[in-house]
């Protein structure tokens, strides 16, 4: 958010890189903090063609375009499109140990139901909470009705295989799979964080629900800072694991996957959400044409200088043609 734009107290608090104290708009600008108004006008509005939004607003479409681009994605078990087919869920997952049900057009982690195991019509979440068949069917019914979807419109329920997260992440996340968000601008991965689930987030990697955000050095994939509820923390609140010891394996491969989201979608400003599966490596989980701004809080620095550096590169006619070249440039340009 540039000087001259209004800024709410909520955004001021959210964007504070290091201090618990109230931060003035001028101070935020000096720190290179990208605010919501500037993000929407100068980056999303300018670089994202609205006709391409359906490619990322619908998780099924995202899955298919990622597969066509050669990316690995969580395995699709099935899709439930109408109320009459809701009871089929039990037969659909009978041969799968764990699974995830999510709305195709959901946002912010809403409506995602993670079942780690089930037996004889009893379904169990990572927390140990038990659901019966009617509970699962009710969740799907609500999904179809659009309870969790963008704009509240009717939706479909996507059923996917449960991801087995990489052993390197043991104790960095609690009762849920951590994911990695990378902001990609014009094909350049400019900032990243890992989102780690907690008891308060109900095993979901959603910062607004209480997950931990760990800022990551673009050059190395190592943790640089961590926050929960927008406040700095040093250890995971449930496992007590020291968060500054986090290092993401297969880091450059993951950045290459994120960078390729530009070619996949044609969207210039995008959030690529990925996971590291224990056996299959980096996977595309979903893509977001309106990624949030809390990644700045997790990293303790602003997006704006990095965005402007890429814009200057493009203006000079020095942009890189391949994802490999773009990632190599970012490893040098944005090292912490």
C-alpha angles and dihedrals in degrees: 000000000000129000110283094039120106117243128199123228089243093058091044090055094044094051099049104125101196112349134081089206128098111274124212122227091247090054091050090050091051090053092053095245113169110220129203097258094051092042091053097043105033101033116015094035094042102041105028117077105214091216087069096053094093088065090067104022089066112060092203092056090046091053092051096047090047091052091049088053090054097255123142116242135179110282115263114232096180149304128247111205106169140032094248090064097049095099089057090076092087094057091040093061099033093108096042122087096207134004145173128230115201137165111252091224100034125131138201094020093294118153097013111141116191118197114188097186141348140193136179094354094313117119124197131203123210089261090059092251110148126223128188128217092268091054091054093046091049090053091053091047090054089048093053090049090058097248091142101029136105108272092001093269124152113281144180129245116240116204116201138177115265113258118234104216123222117274089236088073098058109137093006088093131036123221094334146064116271117225134200122231118201123185107220119195119188088338095311118118100223107167136012143184138175117231113212122196123234139188090263091052090052092239093306125127093230118129094202089057094051106276119146119251116210116193114223131210106240091215098053112010089239123141115261101174141346135213140182121192086359093299126113117255133177103201135037106265094228107029097031090223112159104249095204089070093065116120121173114226120218087025100160091045089053092050090050089054090050093047091053090061086085092061091042095055111013088231114139099202114039145148113228114202115199140169133205109231118205094238107014100046124212115014133183107241099176143322126232127205092194105041116183127247102235089098086081091059091049091051097039092230141081130262096217100081091050093048091049092049090057091045090053090050091053092046090055090054090242099120118139121244102212136050089238092057093046093051092048090053092049092050087062101034100048105033110143 
